[in-house]
Amino acid sequence: MERTRLVLGAMTGTSIDGIDLALVRIAGAGLAIRAETVATRSAGLGDLAPRLRAAATQVPMPAGDFARLALELGELHAREGRALLDAAGVARIDLAAIHGQTVFHQPPASWQLINPHPVARALGCAVAFDLRGTDLAHGGEGAPLTPLADWVLFRAAHARAVVNLGGFANATVLPPRGSDAGADVARVRGADLCACNQLLDHAARRALGRDFDADGAAAALGTPDASTVDALRTALAPGSRPRSLGTGDERFSIVDRAAADLAPNDLLASVAAAVGASIGAAIDASGATDAVLAGGGTRHQPLVAAIARAAAVPVAMSDAAGIPASHREAIGWAVLGALAQDGVPPSLAAVTGRAGHPEIHAGAWICAGNMRD
């Protein structure tokens, strides 16, 4: 009988605007797995958000504050995970895979802050966490990790780009589906593209005094300023060496300078136009014949419109492929956790640049045993 597992995936992205969780039914093992979304849930971060944002922007704080922050974030994951399972009528699951909050990323140093032990206690299952660590230890960038999950979730008969509009935008380029899974996976490519929601949200804080521009409504009322768009596009252009993006790559200073001269709506429209054009150009250069968009940025209508204008291929939301755009990363993290449990490293050497050691341990784990409340 084919193995079936229930896996919880949880993600708090670099936008630091909430936690997304997904309960996923995983059938099969290794690269032959198939994933079906059972239920999803999202929640705010409450008073954790400004404290996590302070940590991510390198505001100094005592070690005790970091310890409490990690514990409280773990407790939030535990509460929301339990609430998702209760709403779905599920008593027990086989695995939880949690990302934690990226508060620093400059390879080889990276920190996905979370205390996973409250999750293990609340859910009574093994917990996979710090899936980036092994890749970093083997010389990789530690990101992006989602390409392998995208291969499981989105592969098609044609070449396809899967773009996540998160705090930073990243893209997976999938080859046409073939008969040899191993050969297909070896041809998957992926890369971080540019700052995305982090830049949009920073502009909203400067222009509107709000954490974000809901649905891009204010940006839709503005007119992009050509010089600001050009300056941002130049700053967002990838360097000569592909690498993962993180601390120091947000490009906030350009927005800060433009904010002094532009009306609020025009500033927001300029940022959306620049980010969208940068992402669309990357899709155009990928060789894909269509593109799938996911992540919180899909709700920003001017951003999505700018991407569609710049891309030379059809662009659609991931919902059309059966994956809710708002929960693609949480679903993908559940897939990566299951693969790691099966001994498949969740990173791809061709994407992250790690040394190609197929025998490397797939991630960090804690075993909950029978400690569930």
C-alpha positions as CSV (number, residue, x, y, z in Angstrom):
1,M,0.0,0.0,0.0
2,E,1.3,3.5,-0.9
3,R,2.5,5.5,2.0
4,T,0.4,8.6,2.9
5,R,1.3,11.3,5.4
6,L,-0.3,14.4,6.8
7,V,2.3,17.2,6.9
8,L,1.9,20.7,8.3
9,G,3.9,23.5,6.5
10,A,4.3,26.9,8.1
11,M,5.9,30.1,6.7
12,T,6.6,33.6,7.9
13,G,8.2,35.4,5.0
14,T,10.5,38.4,4.8
15,S,7.6,40.7,4.6
16,I,7.0,40.0,8.3
17,D,3.2,40.5,7.9
18,G,1.8,37.2,9.1
19,I,2.0,33.4,9.3
20,D,0.6,31.1,6.7
21,L,0.0,27.4,7.4
22,A,-1.1,24.5,5.2
23,L,-2.1,21.0,6.0
24,V,-1.0,18.8,3.1
25,R,-1.6,15.1,2.3
26,I,1.6,13.6,0.9
27,A,1.3,10.3,-1.1
28,G,4.3,8.3,-2.0
29,A,7.9,8.8,-1.1
30,G,11.0,10.6,-2.4
31,L,10.8,12.2,-5.8
32,A,7.7,10.2,-6.5
33,I,5.6,12.1,-3.9
34,R,2.3,13.8,-4.8
35,A,0.8,16.6,-2.7
36,E,-2.8,17.5,-2.1
37,T,-3.8,20.6,0.0
38,V,-6.2,19.7,2.8
39,A,-6.7,23.0,4.6
40,T,-5.0,26.4,5.0
41,R,-4.9,29.1,7.6
42,S,-3.4,32.5,8.0
43,A,-2.9,34.7,11.1
44,G,-1.3,38.0,12.0
45,L,1.9,38.3,14.1
46,G,0.4,40.7,16.6
47,D,3.1,42.5,18.7
48,L,5.7,40.1,17.4
49,A,5.7,41.9,14.0
50,P,7.5,45.1,15.1
51,R,9.9,43.2,17.2
52,L,10.7,40.7,14.4
53,R,11.1,43.7,12.0
54,A,13.5,45.3,14.4
55,A,15.5,42.2,14.6
56,A,15.5,41.8,10.8
57,T,16.7,45.4,10.4
58,Q,19.6,44.7,12.8
59,V,18.4,46.8,15.7
60,P,20.6,45.7,18.6
61,M,18.8,43.8,21.4
62,P,19.9,41.7,24.4
63,A,20.2,37.9,24.0
64,G,17.3,37.5,26.4
65,D,15.0,39.4,24.0
66,F,16.0,37.2,21.1
67,A,15.4,34.1,23.3
68,R,11.9,35.3,24.2
69,L,11.1,36.3,20.6
70,A,12.1,32.8,19.3
71,L,10.0,31.2,22.1
72,E,6.9,33.4,21.4
73,L,7.2,32.8,17.7
74,G,7.3,29.0,18.3
75,E,4.3,29.3,20.6
76,L,2.4,31.2,17.9
77,H,3.2,28.4,15.4
78,A,2.0,25.9,17.9
79,R,-1.4,27.7,18.6
80,E,-2.1,28.4,15.0
81,G,-1.0,24.9,13.9
82,R,-3.3,23.3,16.5
83,A,-6.2,25.6,15.4
84,L,-5.7,24.5,11.8
85,L,-5.8,20.9,12.7
86,D,-8.9,21.3,14.9
87,A,-10.7,23.2,12.2
88,A,-9.9,20.4,9.7
89,G,-11.0,17.7,12.2
90,V,-7.5,16.2,12.3
91,A,-6.2,14.8,15.6
92,R,-2.7,13.9,14.7
93,I,-0.2,14.5,11.9
94,D,3.0,12.9,10.8
95,L,5.3,15.9,10.5
96,A,5.5,19.6,10.8
97,A,7.9,21.6,8.7
98,I,8.5,25.2,9.8
99,H,10.6,27.9,8.3
100,G,10.9,30.4,11.1
101,Q,11.6,34.1,10.6
102,T,14.6,35.1,8.6
103,V,16.2,37.9,10.7
104,F,19.6,37.7,9.0
105,H,20.8,36.3,5.7
106,Q,24.3,36.9,4.3
107,P,25.7,33.5,3.4
108,P,27.3,31.6,4.8
109,A,25.6,33.2,7.9
110,S,21.9,32.9,8.1
111,W,19.3,32.8,10.9
112,Q,15.8,31.5,10.7
113,L,14.7,32.5,14.2
114,I,12.2,30.2,16.0
115,N,12.1,27.8,18.9
116,P,10.5,24.6,17.5
117,H,9.9,22.9,20.7
118,P,6.4,24.4,21.4
119,V,5.3,23.0,18.0
120,A,6.5,19.5,18.8
121,R,4.7,19.7,22.2
122,A,1.4,21.0,20.8
123,L,1.2,18.7,17.7
124,G,2.9,15.6,19.0
125,C,5.0,15.0,15.9
126,A,8.5,15.3,14.5
127,V,9.4,18.8,13.5
128,A,11.7,19.7,10.6
129,F,13.3,23.1,10.8
130,D,16.4,25.0,9.7
131,L,16.3,23.3,6.3
132,R,18.8,25.9,5.0
133,G,21.5,25.0,7.4
134,T,22.9,22.0,5.7
135,D,23.0,23.7,2.3
136,L,24.9,26.6,3.8
137,A,27.4,24.2,5.5
138,H,28.1,22.7,2.1
139,G,28.9,26.0,0.5
140,G,25.5,26.8,-0.8
141,E,23.5,30.1,-0.6
142,G,20.8,28.4,1.5
143,A,18.2,29.9,-0.9
144,P,16.0,29.6,-2.8
145,L,14.8,26.2,-1.5
146,T,11.4,26.2,-3.1
147,P,12.4,25.0,-6.6
148,L,12.3,21.3,-5.6
149,A,8.8,21.8,-4.1
150,D,7.7,23.7,-7.2
151,W,8.8,20.7,-9.3
152,V,6.5,18.5,-7.3
153,L,3.6,21.0,-7.4
154,F,3.7,22.7,-10.7
155,R,5.6,20.7,-13.4
156,A,3.8,20.5,-16.8
157,A,4.4,19.4,-20.3
158,H,6.1,22.7,-21.1
159,A,8.7,24.9,-19.6
160,R,7.2,27.0,-16.8
161,A,8.3,29.8,-14.5
162,V,7.0,29.8,-10.9
163,V,7.4,33.2,-9.3
164,N,6.9,34.0,-5.6
165,L,6.0,37.6,-4.9
166,G,7.2,37.6,-1.3
167,G,9.5,40.0,0.7
168,F,12.0,39.1,-2.0
169,A,10.8,37.8,-5.3
170,N,12.2,34.5,-6.5
171,A,11.6,32.3,-9.5
172,T,11.8,28.6,-10.3
173,V,12.2,27.6,-14.0
174,L,10.8,24.1,-14.5
175,P,11.7,22.0,-17.6
176,P,9.0,20.2,-19.5
177,R,7.9,17.0,-17.7
178,G,9.9,13.9,-18.8
179,S,9.9,10.3,-17.9
180,D,12.9,10.4,-15.7
181,A,12.3,12.2,-12.4
182,G,16.0,12.4,-11.6
183,A,16.9,13.9,-14.9
184,D,14.0,16.4,-14.7
185,V,15.1,17.6,-11.3
186,A,18.7,18.1,-12.5
187,R,17.4,20.6,-15.1
188,V,15.4,22.7,-12.6
189,R,16.7,26.2,-12.1
190,G,15.9,28.9,-9.7
191,A,17.1,32.2,-8.3
192,D,16.2,35.2,-6.1
193,L,15.2,38.1,-8.4
194,C,14.8,41.3,-6.4
195,A,13.3,43.0,-3.4
196,C,9.5,42.9,-3.8
197,N,7.0,43.2,-0.9
198,Q,9.7,44.5,1.4
199,L,10.2,47.5,-1.0
200,L,6.5,48.0,-1.6
201,D,5.7,47.9,2.1
202,H,8.6,50.3,2.9
203,A,7.2,52.7,0.4
204,A,3.7,52.4,2.0
205,R,5.1,53.1,5.4
206,R,6.9,56.2,4.0
207,A,4.0,57.5,1.9
208,L,0.9,56.4,3.8
209,G,2.1,55.7,7.4
210,R,0.7,52.2,7.0
211,D,2.4,48.8,6.9
212,F,1.2,48.1,3.4
213,D,-0.9,49.4,0.5
214,A,-3.8,47.0,0.5
215,D,-4.3,45.5,-3.0
216,G,-2.1,48.3,-4.3
217,A,-5.1,50.6,-4.2
218,A,-3.0,53.8,-3.6
219,A,-0.5,52.8,-6.2
220,A,-3.3,52.4,-8.7
221,L,-4.2,56.0,-8.3
222,G,-0.6,57.3,-8.9
223,T,1.5,57.9,-12.0
224,P,5.0,56.3,-12.1
225,D,7.9,58.7,-12.2
226,A,10.2,57.7,-15.0
227,S,13.5,58.7,-13.3
228,T,12.5,56.9,-10.1
229,V,11.5,53.8,-12.0
230,D,14.8,53.8,-13.9
231,A,16.9,54.2,-10.7
232,L,15.1,51.4,-9.0
233,R,15.3,49.1,-12.0
234,T,19.1,49.7,-12.1
235,A,19.4,49.0,-8.4
236,L,17.3,45.9,-8.6
237,A,19.1,44.4,-11.6
238,P,20.9,41.1,-10.7
239,G,24.7,41.2,-10.3
240,S,27.2,39.3,-12.3
241,R,27.1,36.4,-9.9
242,P,23.7,34.9,-9.0
243,R,23.2,34.7,-5.2
244,S,20.5,34.6,-2.7
245,L,19.2,38.0,-1.5
246,G,18.8,39.0,2.1
247,T,20.0,41.6,4.6
248,G,21.2,44.7,2.8
249,D,19.5,44.0,-0.5
250,E,16.2,45.8,0.3
251,R,17.1,49.0,-1.7
252,F,15.2,51.2,0.8
253,S,17.5,54.2,0.3
254,I,16.2,54.9,-3.2
255,V,12.6,55.0,-2.0
256,D,13.6,57.2,0.9
257,R,15.2,59.7,-1.5
258,A,12.3,59.6,-3.9
259,A,9.8,60.1,-1.1
260,A,11.0,63.7,-0.6
261,D,10.0,64.7,-4.2
262,L,7.0,62.5,-5.2
263,A,3.4,62.6,-4.1
264,P,2.5,59.5,-2.0
265,N,0.5,57.7,-4.7
266,D,3.1,58.5,-7.4
267,L,5.9,57.0,-5.1
268,L,3.9,53.8,-4.7
269,A,3.1,53.6,-8.4
270,S,6.8,54.1,-9.2
271,V,7.9,51.3,-6.9
272,A,5.3,48.9,-8.2
273,A,6.2,49.7,-11.8
274,A,9.9,49.2,-11.2
275,V,9.5,45.9,-9.3
276,G,7.0,44.5,-11.7
277,A,9.1,45.4,-14.8
278,S,12.2,43.8,-13.1
279,I,10.3,40.6,-12.4
280,G,8.6,40.5,-15.8
281,A,12.0,40.9,-17.6
282,A,13.3,37.9,-15.6
283,I,10.4,35.8,-16.7
284,D,11.0,36.9,-20.3
285,A,14.6,35.9,-20.1
286,S,13.9,32.5,-18.5
287,G,12.8,30.7,-21.6
288,A,9.5,29.6,-20.0
289,T,6.4,29.4,-22.1
290,D,4.1,30.5,-19.2
291,A,4.4,31.9,-15.7
292,V,2.6,31.1,-12.4
293,L,2.5,33.8,-9.7
294,A,2.1,33.1,-6.0
295,G,2.7,34.9,-2.7
296,G,1.3,37.9,-0.9
297,G,2.3,40.2,-3.7
298,T,-0.4,38.7,-6.0
299,R,-2.9,40.8,-4.2
300,H,-1.1,44.0,-5.3
301,Q,-2.9,44.6,-8.6
302,P,-0.6,47.3,-10.1
303,L,2.4,45.0,-9.4
304,V,0.8,42.1,-11.1
305,A,-0.2,44.3,-14.1
306,A,3.4,45.5,-14.4
307,I,4.7,42.0,-14.4
308,A,2.2,40.9,-17.1
309,R,3.1,43.9,-19.3
310,A,6.8,43.1,-19.1
311,A,6.6,39.3,-19.5
312,A,6.3,38.0,-23.1
313,V,4.4,34.9,-21.9
314,P,1.0,34.2,-20.4
315,V,0.9,34.9,-16.6
316,A,-1.6,33.4,-14.2
317,M,-2.2,32.9,-10.5
318,S,-1.1,29.6,-9.0
319,D,-4.7,29.0,-8.0
320,A,-5.3,27.9,-11.6
321,A,-2.9,25.1,-10.9
322,G,-4.7,24.1,-7.7
323,I,-2.3,25.8,-5.3
324,P,-3.7,28.9,-3.4
325,A,-1.4,31.8,-4.2
326,S,-1.4,33.0,-0.6
327,H,-0.2,29.6,0.7
328,R,2.1,28.4,-2.0
329,E,5.2,28.7,0.3
330,A,3.5,27.0,3.3
331,I,2.4,24.1,1.0
332,G,5.9,24.0,-0.5
333,W,7.5,23.9,2.9
334,A,5.3,20.8,3.8
335,V,6.6,19.2,0.6
336,L,10.2,20.0,1.4
337,G,9.7,18.6,4.9
338,A,8.4,15.3,3.6
339,L,11.3,15.1,1.1
340,A,13.8,15.7,3.9
341,Q,12.1,13.1,6.0
342,D,12.7,10.7,3.1
343,G,16.4,11.6,2.9
344,V,16.1,13.9,-0.1
345,P,18.1,17.1,0.4
346,P,15.6,20.0,0.0
347,S,18.0,22.2,-1.8
348,L,19.2,21.7,-5.4
349,A,23.0,22.1,-6.0
350,A,22.4,23.7,-9.4
351,V,20.2,26.4,-7.7
352,T,22.0,27.2,-4.4
353,G,25.6,26.4,-5.5
354,R,26.2,23.9,-2.7
355,A,28.6,21.0,-3.2
356,G,26.7,18.1,-4.7
357,H,26.7,15.6,-1.9
358,P,23.5,13.5,-2.3
359,E,24.3,11.8,1.0
360,I,24.1,14.9,3.1
361,H,21.7,15.0,6.0
362,A,18.6,16.7,4.8
363,G,17.8,19.0,7.7
364,A,17.6,19.6,11.4
365,W,15.0,17.7,13.5
366,I,13.5,17.3,16.9
367,C,11.5,14.2,17.7
368,A,8.4,14.8,19.8
369,G,8.0,11.3,21.0
370,N,4.9,11.1,23.2
371,M,5.1,14.5,24.7
372,R,2.0,16.0,23.2
373,D,-0.3,17.6,25.7
